[in-house]
């Protein structure tokens, strides 16, 4: 019996530390997309250029980084950045704001749960195995709400033919990996994604 319990304990510890050390995170995206192509949807290699609002010209350095991430995501669905021969324009808008942490929620600065642990116990009537959740003071951490919109305009008709919006909340700041995950979620199913809201989870390092 002791050997069995020891084996269970070892496997549990291994799984716990592997999960903690893997460094993988999940970006949970809420996606809504609409399309209304005037003709056939764009195929592989379709050329496009980026379009900016006047406000995005003011923050050009930041918008450069957003559009570089969008270029990579669009390349993965077959679109090619080629301003001279563009058939479509693409506009990308990203906003990030810090949400005040609610009690017992992410970033709560007060008395709450600490890190979980593994326990193994025994006695005259048997043995017990499980997880413990010690109480303690949590370290405050910011909580972010992000909103990304990507629009595709047909330059021949000046009509918006594709629109997708992604929102998510989480403790991850707007890192390149998070932005890339949001863009991949925004373009999932492009150029004709299924109608209605979807949740698309993407794992990042």
JOPEFEN-V618524 format. One record per residue. N is the residue number from 1. PSI is psi as a letter, one per 40 degrees, with the letter a starting at -180 (none if undefined). D_CENTER is the distance of its C-alpha to the mean C-alpha in whole Angstrom. Layout:
n=N psi=PSI d_center=D_CENTER
n=N psi=PSI d_center=D_CENTER
This chain:
n=1 psi=d d_center=45
n=2 psi=d d_center=44
n=3 psi=d d_center=43
n=4 psi=d d_center=41
n=5 psi=d d_center=39
n=6 psi=d d_center=39
n=7 psi=d d_center=37
n=8 psi=d d_center=34
n=9 psi=d d_center=34
n=10 psi=d d_center=33
n=11 psi=d d_center=31
n=12 psi=d d_center=29
n=13 psi=d d_center=29
n=14 psi=d d_center=28
n=15 psi=d d_center=25
n=16 psi=d d_center=24
n=17 psi=d d_center=24
n=18 psi=d d_center=22
n=19 psi=d d_center=19
n=20 psi=d d_center=19
n=21 psi=e d_center=20
n=22 psi=d d_center=18
n=23 psi=e d_center=15
n=24 psi=h d_center=12
n=25 psi=i d_center=9
n=26 psi=h d_center=7
n=27 psi=h d_center=3
n=28 psi=h d_center=5
n=29 psi=h d_center=5
n=30 psi=h d_center=9
n=31 psi=h d_center=11
n=32 psi=h d_center=14
n=33 psi=i d_center=16
n=34 psi=i d_center=20
n=35 psi=i d_center=22
n=36 psi=g d_center=26
n=37 psi=h d_center=27
n=38 psi=d d_center=31
n=39 psi=a d_center=32
n=40 psi=i d_center=30
n=41 psi=i d_center=26
n=42 psi=h d_center=26
n=43 psi=a d_center=26
n=44 psi=h d_center=25
n=45 psi=e d_center=26
n=46 psi=h d_center=26
n=47 psi=i d_center=27
n=48 psi=i d_center=25
n=49 psi=i d_center=25
n=50 psi=i d_center=23
n=51 psi=h d_center=24
n=52 psi=i d_center=23
n=53 psi=i d_center=24
n=54 psi=d d_center=27
n=55 psi=d d_center=25
n=56 psi=d d_center=22
n=57 psi=d d_center=26
n=58 psi=d d_center=26
n=59 psi=f d_center=23
n=60 psi=d d_center=23
n=61 psi=d d_center=22
n=62 psi=d d_center=19
n=63 psi=d d_center=19
n=64 psi=d d_center=20
n=65 psi=d d_center=17
n=66 psi=d d_center=14
n=67 psi=d d_center=17
n=68 psi=d d_center=17
n=69 psi=d d_center=13
n=70 psi=d d_center=14
n=71 psi=d d_center=17
n=72 psi=d d_center=16
n=73 psi=d d_center=13
n=74 psi=d d_center=16
n=75 psi=d d_center=19
n=76 psi=e d_center=17
n=77 psi=e d_center=18
n=78 psi=e d_center=21
n=79 psi=i d_center=22
n=80 psi=h d_center=24
n=81 psi=h d_center=24
n=82 psi=g d_center=27
n=83 psi=d d_center=29
n=84 psi=d d_center=32
n=85 psi=e d_center=32
n=86 psi=h d_center=29
n=87 psi=d d_center=29
n=88 psi=i d_center=26
n=89 psi=i d_center=24
n=90 psi=h d_center=21
n=91 psi=h d_center=19
n=92 psi=h d_center=16
n=93 psi=h d_center=15
n=94 psi=h d_center=13
n=95 psi=i d_center=14
n=96 psi=h d_center=13
n=97 psi=i d_center=15
n=98 psi=h d_center=16
n=99 psi=h d_center=17
n=100 psi=h d_center=20
n=101 psi=h d_center=19
n=102 psi=i d_center=21
n=103 psi=h d_center=24
n=104 psi=e d_center=23
n=105 psi=a d_center=19
n=106 psi=h d_center=17
n=107 psi=e d_center=19
n=108 psi=h d_center=22
n=109 psi=g d_center=25
n=110 psi=a d_center=27
n=111 psi=h d_center=29
n=112 psi=a d_center=26
n=113 psi=i d_center=25
n=114 psi=a d_center=25
n=115 psi=h d_center=24
n=116 psi=i d_center=25
n=117 psi=i d_center=28
n=118 psi=h d_center=30
n=119 psi=i d_center=34
n=120 psi=h d_center=37
n=121 psi=i d_center=40
n=122 psi=i d_center=43
n=123 psi=a d_center=47
n=124 psi=d d_center=50
n=125 psi=e d_center=48
n=126 psi=a d_center=45
n=127 psi=i d_center=42
n=128 psi=i d_center=38
n=129 psi=h d_center=35
n=130 psi=a d_center=32
n=131 psi=i d_center=29
n=132 psi=i d_center=30
n=133 psi=g d_center=28
n=134 psi=i d_center=30
n=135 psi=i d_center=30
n=136 psi=a d_center=29
n=137 psi=h d_center=28
n=138 psi=i d_center=24
n=139 psi=h d_center=23
n=140 psi=i d_center=22
n=141 psi=i d_center=18
n=142 psi=i d_center=16
n=143 psi=h d_center=14
n=144 psi=i d_center=12
n=145 psi=h d_center=11
n=146 psi=i d_center=9
n=147 psi=h d_center=11
n=148 psi=h d_center=11
n=149 psi=h d_center=14
n=150 psi=h d_center=15
n=151 psi=h d_center=19
n=152 psi=h d_center=21
n=153 psi=h d_center=25
n=154 psi=h d_center=28
n=155 psi=d d_center=30
n=156 psi=d d_center=33
n=157 psi=e d_center=33
n=158 psi=e d_center=31
n=159 psi=i d_center=29
n=160 psi=h d_center=25
n=161 psi=e d_center=24
n=162 psi=h d_center=21
n=163 psi=h d_center=18
n=164 psi=i d_center=15
n=165 psi=h d_center=13
n=166 psi=h d_center=9
n=167 psi=i d_center=9
n=168 psi=i d_center=7
n=169 psi=i d_center=9
n=170 psi=i d_center=9
n=171 psi=e d_center=11
n=172 psi=h d_center=9
n=173 psi=i d_center=10
n=174 psi=g d_center=9
n=175 psi=i d_center=10
n=176 psi=d d_center=10
n=177 psi=d d_center=8
n=178 psi=d d_center=5
n=179 psi=d d_center=7
n=180 psi=d d_center=8
n=181 psi=d d_center=5
n=182 psi=d d_center=5
n=183 psi=d d_center=8
n=184 psi=d d_center=9
n=185 psi=d d_center=8
n=186 psi=d d_center=10
n=187 psi=e d_center=13
n=188 psi=h d_center=13
n=189 psi=e d_center=16
n=190 psi=h d_center=17
n=191 psi=e d_center=20
n=192 psi=g d_center=21
n=193 psi=i d_center=18
n=194 psi=i d_center=19
n=195 psi=i d_center=20
n=196 psi=i d_center=19
n=197 psi=i d_center=16
n=198 psi=i d_center=13
n=199 psi=h d_center=10
n=200 psi=h d_center=8
n=201 psi=h d_center=7
n=202 psi=h d_center=6
n=203 psi=h d_center=8
n=204 psi=i d_center=8
n=205 psi=none d_center=11
